[in-house]
Amino acid sequence: MNFKKVALVISLLASGILADRLSVFASTITIIDPPGSTDTEVRSINSNGEVAGFYVNSSGHKVGFTYLNGKFTTIKVPGSTNTYIISINDNGEVAGEYENSSGDQGGGFT
């Protein structure tokens, strides 16, 4: 049996985490499972609750994504084999890295 790996994101709803006590007052758990994914990695969440990361598709390639209010947006650098979204800011702008078909890192992007 093949189990699908699913990433979990904890969205803080109340005061958040108190750094000095490391306690959470209120939270919800949202399953982040992009359509067609076999593995998902969440890398960043902004103060608006928008999530960014990447997933492995059925071809074994990594595809970047953002997720907000139940909607996924995929991000793939043209000509790349793998696209990794590393972070997202409060304006919804992402930053990441990509690789070409030879496995060479093509560089960063925003």
Number of C-alpha atoms within 10 A of each C-alpha: 3 5 7 11 12 17 16 14 17 13 19 16 12 10 11 14 14 10 8 6 7 9 11 14 12 13 14 10 10 12 11 19 19 23 9 11 20 18 19 23 22 22 15 18 22 15 13 12 17 19 24 30 28 27 29 19 16 11 9 13 15 25 24 26 23 24 19 14 8 7 9 16 11 15 17 17 18 9 11 20 18 23 29 25 28 18 20 22 16 12 10 17 11 20 15 18 18 24 19 16 11 8 11 11 14 15 10 14 13 10
